[in-house]
Amino acid sequence: MYDVVALGELLIDFTPFGSSERGNQLFEQNPGGAPANVLAAISKLGKKGAFIGMVGQDQFGSFLREVLAENGIEVSGLKFSKTYQTTLAFVHLDQ
């Protein structure tokens, strides 16, 4: 039994992470998507959560599955698509 089951988007957010020696902005991959964010928060509060959704059968999808599992989130409802790739988003922060 789970306290919360969330379904929906699960994606990679590329967030700014410094600059290269040439001055080009560097990006770091981070898990993104509101449903997964909620599950990570409830997991930190000691509750049990499960995710239902689909990602691409690619390195990003594997990374997302690993991060969810490391955070104590049940991932048996996470499926992998051979047809579609994992969604990627680049985050721009105004300073």
C-alpha positions in Angstrom: 0.0 0.0 0.0 1.2 3.5 -0.9 0.5 6.8 0.7 0.7 8.6 -2.6 0.7 7.4 -6.2 1.6 10.0 -8.8 1.4 9.8 -12.6 2.4 12.1 -15.3 5.5 13.7 -16.7 9.0 12.7 -15.8 11.8 14.5 -17.6 15.4 15.8 -17.5 15.9 19.4 -16.6 19.3 20.8 -17.7 20.1 23.5 -15.2 23.0 26.0 -15.4 26.2 24.7 -13.7 29.0 27.2 -14.1 31.0 28.0 -17.2 33.7 26.3 -19.3 37.2 27.7 -19.7 36.0 29.3 -22.9 33.1 31.0 -21.1 30.4 28.7 -22.4 27.6 27.9 -20.0 27.7 24.4 -18.6 24.6 22.4 -17.7 23.9 19.6 -15.3 21.1 17.0 -15.7 18.5 16.8 -12.9 15.3 14.9 -12.6 12.2 17.1 -13.3 8.5 16.9 -13.4 5.9 17.9 -10.7 4.7 14.3 -10.0 8.2 13.1 -9.2 9.0 16.2 -7.2 5.9 15.5 -5.0 7.0 11.9 -4.5 10.5 12.9 -3.5 9.1 15.3 -0.9 6.7 12.8 0.6 9.5 10.2 0.7 11.6 12.6 2.7 8.7 12.8 5.2 8.8 9.0 5.6 5.8 8.2 3.4 5.6 5.6 0.7 5.2 6.7 -2.9 4.9 5.1 -6.3 5.3 6.6 -9.8 3.3 5.7 -13.0 4.5 7.0 -16.3 6.7 6.5 -19.3 10.2 7.6 -20.4 12.4 6.8 -23.3 14.5 3.6 -23.4 17.6 5.7 -23.3 20.3 6.9 -20.9 18.1 9.7 -19.5 15.2 7.3 -18.8 17.6 4.9 -17.0 19.0 7.8 -15.0 15.5 8.9 -13.9 14.5 5.4 -12.9 17.7 5.1 -10.8 17.1 8.5 -9.1 13.5 7.6 -8.2 14.5 4.2 -6.8 17.4 5.8 -4.8 14.8 8.1 -3.2 12.6 5.2 -2.1 10.0 5.7 -4.8 8.4 2.5 -6.2 9.2 2.4 -10.0 7.4 -0.8 -11.2 4.9 1.5 -12.9 7.6 3.3 -14.8 7.7 2.0 -18.4 10.2 2.5 -21.1 9.3 3.4 -24.7 11.4 2.2 -27.7 9.5 4.7 -29.9 9.9 8.0 -28.0 12.8 9.5 -26.2 12.9 11.0 -22.7 11.8 14.6 -22.6 14.6 17.1 -22.1 14.3 20.7 -21.0 16.9 23.5 -20.7 16.3 25.8 -17.7 17.3 29.5 -18.1 17.7 31.5 -14.9 17.5 35.3 -15.0 20.0 36.8 -12.6 
